[in-house]
Amino acid sequence: MQNNKILAALCYFSVFFAPLLLPLIIYFITSDREIKFHAKRSLVSHLVPVVLLIAGFIILTFSMFSFTNRMSGIPSENFGFGFWQFAPVLFSLIYGLLFIIIVIWNIIQGVKVFR
């Protein structure tokens, strides 16, 4: 098996052990165009969960402020559960589903590189 195929597949399989670090290092170190192409694709697929996680922290922050306002007695529009109380749970479900899809996509792409 050729080293360039192993490196390209390793970029995709790095979702399990070094999601952002390995594709970034391989992208800047190698001079082979095919490996750079696969390193860039895997890096983008590894960046998607990180960006979503940052969005999740923002959603959690708004959720905590909403909960704090309810606990401090600041009147709000409704006294039931609002969107910001369910947002972290909803986000967690969507994030988990997307992460599983991205991991499966990376495995499929890594196996395709070996063929």
KEFI-274912 format. One record per atom (N, C-alpha, C, O): x negated, y negated, z; atom name; residue in one letter; residue number from 1. Coordinates in nm, 2 decimals. Last residue first. Example, Ala and Ser with C-alpha at 12.3 -4.5 7.8 and 13.67 -1.06 7.14 Angstrom:
BEGIN
-1.28 | 0.22 | 0.71 | N | s | 2
-1.37 | 0.11 | 0.71 | CA | s | 2
-1.29 | 0.00 | 0.79 | C | s | 2
-1.34 | -0.11 | 0.80 | O | s | 2
-1.32 | 0.57 | 0.78 | N | a | 1
-1.23 | 0.45 | 0.78 | CA | a | 1
-1.32 | 0.33 | 0.78 | C | a | 1
-1.42 | 0.33 | 0.85 | O | a | 1
***
This chain:
BEGIN
0.93 | -0.22 | -0.13 | N | r | 115
0.96 | -0.14 | -0.25 | CA | r | 115
0.89 | -0.19 | -0.38 | C | r | 115
0.91 | -0.14 | -0.48 | O | r | 115
0.86 | -0.40 | 0.06 | N | f | 114
0.78 | -0.28 | 0.05 | CA | f | 114
0.81 | -0.20 | -0.07 | C | f | 114
0.72 | -0.13 | -0.12 | O | f | 114
1.06 | -0.59 | 0.03 | N | v | 113
0.92 | -0.63 | -0.01 | CA | v | 113
0.84 | -0.50 | -0.02 | C | v | 113
0.75 | -0.50 | -0.11 | O | v | 113
1.28 | -0.46 | 0.13 | N | k | 112
1.28 | -0.49 | -0.01 | CA | k | 112
1.13 | -0.52 | -0.06 | C | k | 112
1.09 | -0.49 | -0.17 | O | k | 112
1.22 | -0.47 | 0.41 | N | v | 111
1.22 | -0.34 | 0.34 | CA | v | 111
1.21 | -0.36 | 0.19 | C | v | 111
1.15 | -0.28 | 0.12 | O | v | 111
1.25 | -0.75 | 0.45 | N | g | 110
1.12 | -0.68 | 0.47 | CA | g | 110
1.11 | -0.55 | 0.41 | C | g | 110
1.01 | -0.51 | 0.35 | O | g | 110
1.52 | -0.78 | 0.39 | N | q | 109
1.42 | -0.85 | 0.30 | CA | q | 109
1.28 | -0.78 | 0.32 | C | q | 109
1.21 | -0.77 | 0.23 | O | q | 109
1.64 | -0.63 | 0.60 | N | i | 108
1.66 | -0.59 | 0.46 | CA | i | 108
1.56 | -0.65 | 0.37 | C | i | 108
1.50 | -0.59 | 0.28 | O | i | 108
1.54 | -0.78 | 0.82 | N | i | 107
1.51 | -0.64 | 0.81 | CA | i | 107
1.52 | -0.59 | 0.66 | C | i | 107
1.44 | -0.53 | 0.60 | O | i | 107
1.67 | -1.02 | 0.77 | N | n | 106
1.52 | -1.01 | 0.77 | CA | n | 106
1.48 | -0.87 | 0.76 | C | n | 106
1.38 | -0.85 | 0.69 | O | n | 106
1.94 | -0.95 | 0.80 | N | w | 105
1.89 | -1.00 | 0.67 | CA | w | 105
1.74 | -0.99 | 0.66 | C | w | 105
1.68 | -0.95 | 0.56 | O | w | 105
1.94 | -0.88 | 1.07 | N | i | 104
1.97 | -0.77 | 0.97 | CA | i | 104
1.92 | -0.82 | 0.83 | C | i | 104
1.86 | -0.74 | 0.76 | O | i | 104
1.89 | -1.13 | 1.18 | N | v | 103
1.80 | -1.02 | 1.20 | CA | v | 103
1.82 | -0.91 | 1.10 | C | v | 103
1.72 | -0.86 | 1.05 | O | v | 103
2.12 | -1.27 | 1.09 | N | i | 102
1.98 | -1.31 | 1.04 | CA | i | 102
1.88 | -1.20 | 1.07 | C | i | 102
1.79 | -1.18 | 0.98 | O | i | 102
2.33 | -1.13 | 1.22 | N | i | 101
2.32 | -1.14 | 1.07 | CA | i | 101
2.18 | -1.18 | 1.02 | C | i | 101
2.13 | -1.12 | 0.92 | O | i | 101
2.26 | -1.19 | 1.48 | N | i | 100
2.26 | -1.05 | 1.44 | CA | i | 100
2.25 | -1.05 | 1.28 | C | i | 100
2.18 | -0.96 | 1.23 | O | i | 100
2.29 | -1.47 | 1.48 | N | f | 99
2.16 | -1.41 | 1.51 | CA | f | 99
2.15 | -1.27 | 1.46 | C | f | 99
2.05 | -1.23 | 1.41 | O | f | 99
2.57 | -1.49 | 1.43 | N | l | 98
2.48 | -1.54 | 1.33 | CA | l | 98
2.34 | -1.48 | 1.35 | C | l | 98
2.27 | -1.45 | 1.26 | O | l | 98
2.67 | -1.38 | 1.67 | N | l | 97
2.70 | -1.32 | 1.54 | CA | l | 97
2.60 | -1.36 | 1.43 | C | l | 97
2.55 | -1.28 | 1.36 | O | l | 97
2.56 | -1.56 | 1.86 | N | g | 96
2.53 | -1.42 | 1.86 | CA | g | 96
2.55 | -1.35 | 1.73 | C | g | 96
2.47 | -1.27 | 1.69 | O | g | 96
2.69 | -1.80 | 1.78 | N | y | 95
2.54 | -1.79 | 1.78 | CA | y | 95
2.50 | -1.64 | 1.78 | C | y | 95
2.41 | -1.60 | 1.70 | O | y | 95
2.96 | -1.74 | 1.83 | N | i | 94
2.91 | -1.77 | 1.69 | CA | i | 94
2.76 | -1.75 | 1.68 | C | i | 94
2.71 | -1.70 | 1.58 | O | i | 94
2.95 | -1.70 | 2.11 | N | l | 93
2.99 | -1.59 | 2.02 | CA | l | 93
2.95 | -1.61 | 1.88 | C | l | 93
2.90 | -1.52 | 1.81 | O | l | 93
2.85 | -1.95 | 2.19 | N | s | 92
2.77 | -1.83 | 2.22 | CA | s | 92
2.82 | -1.71 | 2.13 | C | s | 92
2.73 | -1.64 | 2.08 | O | s | 92
3.06 | -2.12 | 2.11 | N | f | 91
2.93 | -2.13 | 2.05 | CA | f | 91
2.85 | -2.00 | 2.07 | C | f | 91
2.78 | -1.96 | 1.98 | O | f | 91
3.26 | -2.03 | 2.28 | N | l | 90
3.28 | -2.02 | 2.14 | CA | l | 90
3.15 | -2.03 | 2.07 | C | l | 90
3.12 | -1.95 | 1.98 | O | l | 90
3.14 | -2.10 | 2.53 | N | v | 89
3.18 | -1.96 | 2.50 | CA | v | 89
3.19 | -1.94 | 2.35 | C | v | 89
3.14 | -1.84 | 2.30 | O | v | 89
3.12 | -2.38 | 2.50 | N | p | 88
3.00 | -2.30 | 2.52 | CA | p | 88
3.03 | -2.15 | 2.49 | C | p | 88
2.94 | -2.08 | 2.44 | O | p | 88
3.40 | -2.46 | 2.45 | N | a | 87
3.29 | -2.48 | 2.35 | CA | a | 87
3.17 | -2.39 | 2.38 | C | a | 87
3.12 | -2.33 | 2.28 | O | a | 87
3.58 | -2.46 | 2.65 | N | f | 86
3.57 | -2.34 | 2.57 | CA | f | 86
3.45 | -2.35 | 2.47 | C | f | 86
3.41 | -2.24 | 2.42 | O | f | 86
3.55 | -2.72 | 2.75 | N | q | 85
3.54 | -2.61 | 2.85 | CA | q | 85
3.52 | -2.47 | 2.77 | C | q | 85
3.45 | -2.38 | 2.82 | O | q | 85
3.59 | -2.88 | 2.54 | N | w | 84
3.46 | -2.88 | 2.59 | CA | w | 84
3.44 | -2.77 | 2.70 | C | w | 84
3.33 | -2.73 | 2.73 | O | w | 84
3.87 | -2.87 | 2.50 | N | f | 83
3.78 | -2.81 | 2.40 | CA | f | 83
3.64 | -2.79 | 2.46 | C | f | 83
3.58 | -2.68 | 2.44 | O | f | 83
4.02 | -2.81 | 2.82 | N | g | 82
4.00 | -2.88 | 2.69 | CA | g | 82
3.90 | -2.80 | 2.61 | C | g | 82
3.85 | -2.70 | 2.64 | O | g | 82
4.26 | -2.69 | 3.04 | N | f | 81
4.13 | -2.67 | 2.98 | CA | f | 81
4.12 | -2.73 | 2.84 | C | f | 81
4.21 | -2.71 | 2.76 | O | f | 81
4.46 | -2.95 | 3.17 | N | g | 80
4.43 | -2.81 | 3.14 | CA | g | 80
4.29 | -2.80 | 3.09 | C | g | 80
4.21 | -2.89 | 3.11 | O | g | 80
4.52 | -3.21 | 3.18 | N | f | 79
4.47 | -3.16 | 3.30 | CA | f | 79
4.44 | -3.01 | 3.29 | C | f | 79
4.39 | -2.94 | 3.38 | O | f | 79
4.43 | -3.47 | 2.94 | N | n | 78
4.51 | -3.35 | 2.98 | CA | n | 78
4.45 | -3.29 | 3.10 | C | n | 78
4.33 | -3.30 | 3.13 | O | n | 78
4.28 | -3.70 | 2.95 | N | e | 77
4.41 | -3.70 | 2.88 | CA | e | 77
4.50 | -3.58 | 2.92 | C | e | 77
4.62 | -3.59 | 2.93 | O | e | 77
4.17 | -3.77 | 3.29 | N | s | 76
4.15 | -3.75 | 3.14 | CA | s | 76
4.28 | -3.73 | 3.08 | C | s | 76
4.39 | -3.74 | 3.15 | O | s | 76
4.04 | -3.96 | 3.56 | N | p | 75
4.15 | -3.90 | 3.49 | CA | p | 75
4.12 | -3.88 | 3.34 | C | p | 75
4.05 | -3.96 | 3.28 | O | p | 75
3.80 | -3.84 | 3.77 | N | i | 74
3.82 | -3.94 | 3.66 | CA | i | 74
3.93 | -3.88 | 3.58 | C | i | 74
3.93 | -3.77 | 3.53 | O | i | 74
3.73 | -3.66 | 3.96 | N | g | 73
3.86 | -3.72 | 3.97 | CA | g | 73
3.89 | -3.83 | 3.87 | C | g | 73
3.99 | -3.90 | 3.87 | O | g | 73
3.52 | -3.50 | 3.95 | N | s | 72
3.50 | -3.63 | 4.02 | CA | s | 72
3.63 | -3.71 | 4.03 | C | s | 72
3.64 | -3.81 | 4.09 | O | s | 72
3.59 | -3.29 | 3.79 | N | m | 71
3.56 | -3.27 | 3.93 | CA | m | 71
3.56 | -3.40 | 4.01 | C | m | 71
3.60 | -3.40 | 4.13 | O | m | 71
3.60 | -3.41 | 3.54 | N | r | 70
3.72 | -3.35 | 3.59 | CA | r | 70
3.71 | -3.33 | 3.74 | C | r | 70
3.80 | -3.34 | 3.82 | O | r | 70
3.34 | -3.49 | 3.50 | N | n | 69
3.44 | -3.59 | 3.50 | CA | n | 69
3.57 | -3.53 | 3.56 | C | n | 69
3.64 | -3.60 | 3.64 | O | n | 69
3.21 | -3.23 | 3.50 | N | t | 68
3.18 | -3.33 | 3.60 | CA | t | 68
3.29 | -3.44 | 3.61 | C | t | 68
3.33 | -3.47 | 3.72 | O | t | 68
3.31 | -3.13 | 3.26 | N | f | 67
3.35 | -3.06 | 3.38 | CA | f | 67
3.32 | -3.16 | 3.50 | C | f | 67
3.40 | -3.16 | 3.60 | O | f | 67
3.19 | -3.31 | 3.08 | N | s | 66
3.34 | -3.30 | 3.08 | CA | s | 66
3.38 | -3.23 | 3.21 | C | s | 66
3.48 | -3.28 | 3.27 | O | s | 66
2.93 | -3.25 | 3.12 | N | f | 65
2.98 | -3.39 | 3.15 | CA | f | 65
3.13 | -3.39 | 3.16 | C | f | 65
3.19 | -3.45 | 3.25 | O | f | 65
2.92 | -2.99 | 3.03 | N | m | 64
2.89 | -3.01 | 3.17 | CA | m | 64
2.94 | -3.15 | 3.21 | C | m | 64
2.99 | -3.17 | 3.32 | O | m | 64
2.98 | -3.03 | 2.76 | N | s | 63
3.06 | -2.94 | 2.84 | CA | s | 63
3.04 | -2.97 | 2.99 | C | s | 63
3.14 | -2.98 | 3.07 | O | s | 63
2.76 | -3.17 | 2.68 | N | f | 62
2.89 | -3.23 | 2.67 | CA | f | 62
2.99 | -3.16 | 2.76 | C | f | 62
3.08 | -3.22 | 2.82 | O | f | 62
2.57 | -2.96 | 2.72 | N | t | 61
2.56 | -3.09 | 2.79 | CA | t | 61
2.69 | -3.16 | 2.80 | C | t | 61
2.73 | -3.21 | 2.90 | O | t | 61
2.65 | -2.77 | 2.54 | N | l | 60
2.65 | -2.74 | 2.68 | CA | l | 60
2.64 | -2.86 | 2.77 | C | l | 60
2.71 | -2.87 | 2.87 | O | l | 60
2.59 | -2.90 | 2.30 | N | i | 59
2.73 | -2.87 | 2.34 | CA | i | 59
2.75 | -2.84 | 2.49 | C | i | 59
2.84 | -2.88 | 2.55 | O | i | 59
2.32 | -2.92 | 2.33 | N | i | 58
2.39 | -3.04 | 2.32 | CA | i | 58
2.54 | -3.01 | 2.36 | C | i | 58
2.60 | -3.09 | 2.43 | O | i | 58
2.25 | -2.65 | 2.32 | N | f | 57
2.22 | -2.72 | 2.44 | CA | f | 57
2.30 | -2.86 | 2.44 | C | f | 57
2.34 | -2.90 | 2.55 | O | f | 57
2.34 | -2.59 | 2.06 | N | g | 56
2.41 | -2.53 | 2.17 | CA | g | 56
2.38 | -2.60 | 2.30 | C | g | 56
2.47 | -2.62 | 2.39 | O | g | 56
2.15 | -2.72 | 1.91 | N | a | 55
2.29 | -2.77 | 1.90 | CA | a | 55
2.37 | -2.71 | 2.02 | C | a | 55
2.46 | -2.78 | 2.07 | O | a | 55
1.94 | -2.56 | 1.97 | N | i | 54
1.94 | -2.70 | 2.01 | CA | i | 54
2.08 | -2.76 | 2.01 | C | i | 54
2.11 | -2.83 | 2.10 | O | i | 54
2.03 | -2.33 | 1.84 | N | l | 53
2.01 | -2.33 | 1.99 | CA | l | 53
2.00 | -2.47 | 2.04 | C | l | 53
2.06 | -2.50 | 2.15 | O | l | 53
2.02 | -2.40 | 1.58 | N | l | 52
2.15 | -2.37 | 1.64 | CA | l | 52
2.14 | -2.37 | 1.79 | C | l | 52
2.24 | -2.41 | 1.86 | O | l | 52
1.75 | -2.41 | 1.55 | N | v | 51
1.83 | -2.54 | 1.53 | CA | v | 51
1.97 | -2.52 | 1.59 | C | v | 51
2.02 | -2.61 | 1.66 | O | v | 51
1.69 | -2.14 | 1.59 | N | v | 50
1.63 | -2.25 | 1.68 | CA | v | 50
1.71 | -2.38 | 1.67 | C | v | 50
1.74 | -2.44 | 1.77 | O | v | 50
1.82 | -2.00 | 1.39 | N | p | 49
1.86 | -1.99 | 1.53 | CA | p | 49
1.81 | -2.09 | 1.62 | C | p | 49
1.87 | -2.13 | 1.72 | O | p | 49
1.67 | -2.12 | 1.16 | N | v | 48
1.81 | -2.14 | 1.18 | CA | v | 48
1.86 | -2.11 | 1.32 | C | v | 48
1.93 | -2.20 | 1.37 | O | v | 48
1.40 | -2.04 | 1.16 | N | l | 47
1.44 | -2.17 | 1.21 | CA | l | 47
1.58 | -2.19 | 1.23 | C | l | 47
1.62 | -2.27 | 1.32 | O | l | 47
1.40 | -1.80 | 1.03 | N | h | 46
1.37 | -1.80 | 1.18 | CA | h | 46
1.40 | -1.93 | 1.24 | C | h | 46
1.43 | -1.94 | 1.36 | O | h | 46
1.45 | -1.87 | 0.77 | N | s | 45
1.55 | -1.78 | 0.84 | CA | s | 45
1.52 | -1.78 | 0.99 | C | s | 45
1.62 | -1.75 | 1.07 | O | s | 45
1.22 | -2.02 | 0.73 | N | v | 44
1.35 | -2.09 | 0.73 | CA | v | 44
1.46 | -2.00 | 0.80 | C | v | 44
1.54 | -2.05 | 0.87 | O | v | 44
1.03 | -1.81 | 0.74 | N | l | 43
1.03 | -1.92 | 0.84 | CA | l | 43
1.16 | -2.00 | 0.84 | C | l | 43
1.20 | -2.03 | 0.95 | O | l | 43
1.10 | -1.65 | 0.52 | N | s | 42
1.12 | -1.60 | 0.66 | CA | s | 42
1.12 | -1.71 | 0.76 | C | s | 42
1.19 | -1.70 | 0.87 | O | s | 42
1.04 | -1.83 | 0.32 | N | r | 41
1.18 | -1.78 | 0.33 | CA | r | 41
1.20 | -1.73 | 0.47 | C | r | 41
1.31 | -1.75 | 0.53 | O | r | 41
0.76 | -1.86 | 0.36 | N | k | 40
0.85 | -1.98 | 0.37 | CA | k | 40
1.00 | -1.94 | 0.39 | C | k | 40
1.07 | -1.99 | 0.47 | O | k | 40
0.67 | -1.60 | 0.32 | N | a | 39
0.65 | -1.67 | 0.45 | CA | a | 39
0.74 | -1.79 | 0.47 | C | a | 39
0.80 | -1.81 | 0.58 | O | a | 39
0.74 | -1.56 | 0.05 | N | h | 38
0.81 | -1.48 | 0.15 | CA | h | 38
0.79 | -1.54 | 0.29 | C | h | 38
0.88 | -1.54 | 0.38 | O | h | 38
0.57 | -1.76 | -0.06 | N | f | 37
0.71 | -1.76 | -0.09 | CA | f | 37
0.79 | -1.68 | 0.02 | C | f | 37
0.89 | -1.73 | 0.07 | O | f | 37
0.32 | -1.67 | 0.02 | N | k | 36
0.37 | -1.80 | 0.07 | CA | k | 36
0.52 | -1.81 | 0.05 | C | k | 36
0.59 | -1.87 | 0.13 | O | k | 36
0.30 | -1.43 | -0.12 | N | i | 35
0.31 | -1.42 | 0.03 | CA | i | 35
0.36 | -1.56 | 0.08 | C | i | 35
0.44 | -1.56 | 0.18 | O | i | 35
0.29 | -1.53 | -0.38 | N | e | 34
0.40 | -1.44 | -0.34 | CA | e | 34
0.41 | -1.43 | -0.19 | C | e | 34
0.52 | -1.44 | -0.13 | O | e | 34
0.05 | -1.68 | -0.39 | N | r | 33
0.18 | -1.75 | -0.40 | CA | r | 33
0.30 | -1.66 | -0.35 | C | r | 33
0.40 | -1.71 | -0.30 | O | r | 33
-0.22 | -1.67 | -0.17 | N | d | 32
-0.13 | -1.59 | -0.26 | CA | d | 32
0.01 | -1.66 | -0.26 | C | d | 32
0.07 | -1.68 | -0.16 | O | d | 32
-0.35 | -1.78 | 0.04 | N | s | 31
-0.35 | -1.85 | -0.09 | CA | s | 31
-0.27 | -1.79 | -0.19 | C | s | 31
-0.24 | -1.84 | -0.30 | O | s | 31
-0.29 | -1.81 | 0.39 | N | t | 30
-0.30 | -1.74 | 0.27 | CA | t | 30
-0.30 | -1.83 | 0.15 | C | t | 30
-0.24 | -1.94 | 0.15 | O | t | 30
-0.25 | -2.00 | 0.60 | N | i | 29
-0.38 | -1.93 | 0.58 | CA | i | 29
-0.39 | -1.87 | 0.44 | C | i | 29
-0.50 | -1.88 | 0.38 | O | i | 29
0.01 | -2.10 | 0.60 | N | f | 28
-0.10 | -2.20 | 0.59 | CA | f | 28
-0.24 | -2.13 | 0.56 | C | f | 28
-0.33 | -2.19 | 0.51 | O | f | 28
0.17 | -1.87 | 0.62 | N | y | 27
0.19 | -1.97 | 0.51 | CA | y | 27
0.07 | -2.06 | 0.49 | C | y | 27
0.03 | -2.09 | 0.38 | O | y | 27
0.07 | -1.75 | 0.85 | N | i | 26
0.05 | -1.68 | 0.73 | CA | i | 26
0.07 | -1.78 | 0.61 | C | i | 26
0.00 | -1.78 | 0.51 | O | i | 26
0.17 | -1.94 | 1.04 | N | i | 25
0.03 | -1.91 | 1.03 | CA | i | 25
0.00 | -1.85 | 0.89 | C | i | 25
-0.10 | -1.89 | 0.83 | O | i | 25
0.45 | -1.91 | 1.00 | N | l | 24
0.38 | -2.04 | 0.98 | CA | l | 24
0.23 | -2.02 | 0.96 | C | l | 24
0.17 | -2.09 | 0.88 | O | l | 24
0.50 | -1.64 | 1.06 | N | p | 23
0.52 | -1.69 | 0.92 | CA | p | 23
0.45 | -1.83 | 0.90 | C | p | 23
0.40 | -1.85 | 0.79 | O | p | 23
0.42 | -1.65 | 1.34 | N | l | 22
0.35 | -1.57 | 1.24 | CA | l | 22
0.38 | -1.62 | 1.10 | C | l | 22
0.28 | -1.63 | 1.02 | O | l | 22
0.59 | -1.84 | 1.48 | N | l | 21
0.45 | -1.85 | 1.48 | CA | l | 21
0.38 | -1.78 | 1.36 | C | l | 21
0.30 | -1.83 | 1.29 | O | l | 21
0.86 | -1.78 | 1.49 | N | l | 20
0.82 | -1.90 | 1.42 | CA | l | 20
0.67 | -1.90 | 1.39 | C | l | 20
0.62 | -1.95 | 1.29 | O | l | 20
0.87 | -1.50 | 1.60 | N | p | 19
0.96 | -1.56 | 1.50 | CA | p | 19
0.91 | -1.68 | 1.42 | C | p | 19
0.92 | -1.68 | 1.30 | O | p | 19
0.72 | -1.26 | 1.69 | N | a | 18
0.67 | -1.39 | 1.68 | CA | a | 18
0.75 | -1.47 | 1.58 | C | a | 18
0.69 | -1.50 | 1.47 | O | a | 18
0.89 | -1.02 | 1.72 | N | f | 17
0.78 | -1.05 | 1.81 | CA | f | 17
0.72 | -1.19 | 1.80 | C | f | 17
0.66 | -1.23 | 1.90 | O | f | 17
1.11 | -1.01 | 1.54 | N | f | 16
1.11 | -0.93 | 1.67 | CA | f | 16
1.00 | -0.97 | 1.77 | C | f | 16
1.02 | -0.95 | 1.89 | O | f | 16
1.05 | -1.14 | 1.32 | N | v | 15
1.17 | -1.19 | 1.40 | CA | v | 15
1.18 | -1.12 | 1.53 | C | v | 15
1.24 | -1.17 | 1.63 | O | v | 15
0.86 | -1.02 | 1.17 | N | s | 14
0.81 | -1.10 | 1.29 | CA | s | 14
0.93 | -1.16 | 1.37 | C | s | 14
0.91 | -1.22 | 1.47 | O | s | 14
0.95 | -0.91 | 0.94 | N | f | 13
0.97 | -0.83 | 1.06 | CA | f | 13
0.92 | -0.91 | 1.19 | C | f | 13
0.95 | -0.86 | 1.30 | O | f | 13
0.88 | -1.12 | 0.76 | N | y | 12
1.02 | -1.09 | 0.79 | CA | y | 12
1.04 | -1.01 | 0.92 | C | y | 12
1.13 | -1.04 | 1.00 | O | y | 12
0.60 | -1.10 | 0.77 | N | c | 11
0.67 | -1.23 | 0.80 | CA | c | 11
0.81 | -1.21 | 0.83 | C | c | 11
0.86 | -1.27 | 0.92 | O | c | 11
0.56 | -0.84 | 0.69 | N | l | 10
0.54 | -0.87 | 0.83 | CA | l | 10
0.60 | -1.01 | 0.87 | C | l | 10
0.64 | -1.03 | 0.98 | O | l | 10
0.60 | -0.86 | 0.42 | N | a | 9
0.70 | -0.79 | 0.50 | CA | a | 9
0.68 | -0.82 | 0.65 | C | a | 9
0.78 | -0.83 | 0.72 | O | a | 9
0.36 | -1.00 | 0.36 | N | a | 8
0.49 | -1.05 | 0.32 | CA | a | 8
0.60 | -0.99 | 0.41 | C | a | 8
0.69 | -1.06 | 0.46 | O | a | 8
0.17 | -0.81 | 0.44 | N | l | 7
0.18 | -0.95 | 0.50 | CA | l | 7
0.31 | -1.01 | 0.48 | C | l | 7
0.37 | -1.07 | 0.57 | O | l | 7
0.22 | -0.60 | 0.27 | N | i | 6
0.23 | -0.58 | 0.42 | CA | i | 6
0.24 | -0.72 | 0.49 | C | i | 6
0.32 | -0.73 | 0.58 | O | i | 6
0.17 | -0.71 | 0.02 | N | k | 5
0.31 | -0.66 | 0.06 | CA | k | 5
0.33 | -0.64 | 0.21 | C | k | 5
0.43 | -0.67 | 0.26 | O | k | 5
-0.10 | -0.76 | 0.04 | N | n | 4
-0.01 | -0.87 | 0.03 | CA | n | 4
0.14 | -0.83 | 0.06 | C | n | 4
0.22 | -0.91 | 0.11 | O | n | 4
-0.22 | -0.51 | 0.07 | N | n | 3
-0.22 | -0.60 | 0.18 | CA | n | 3
-0.12 | -0.71 | 0.17 | C | n | 3
-0.06 | -0.76 | 0.27 | O | n | 3
-0.04 | -0.23 | -0.07 | N | q | 2
-0.12 | -0.35 | -0.08 | CA | q | 2
-0.11 | -0.44 | 0.04 | C | q | 2
-0.01 | -0.44 | 0.11 | O | q | 2
-0.08 | 0.12 | 0.00 | N | m | 1
0.00 | 0.00 | 0.00 | CA | m | 1
-0.09 | -0.12 | 0.00 | C | m | 1
-0.20 | -0.13 | 0.06 | O | m | 1
***
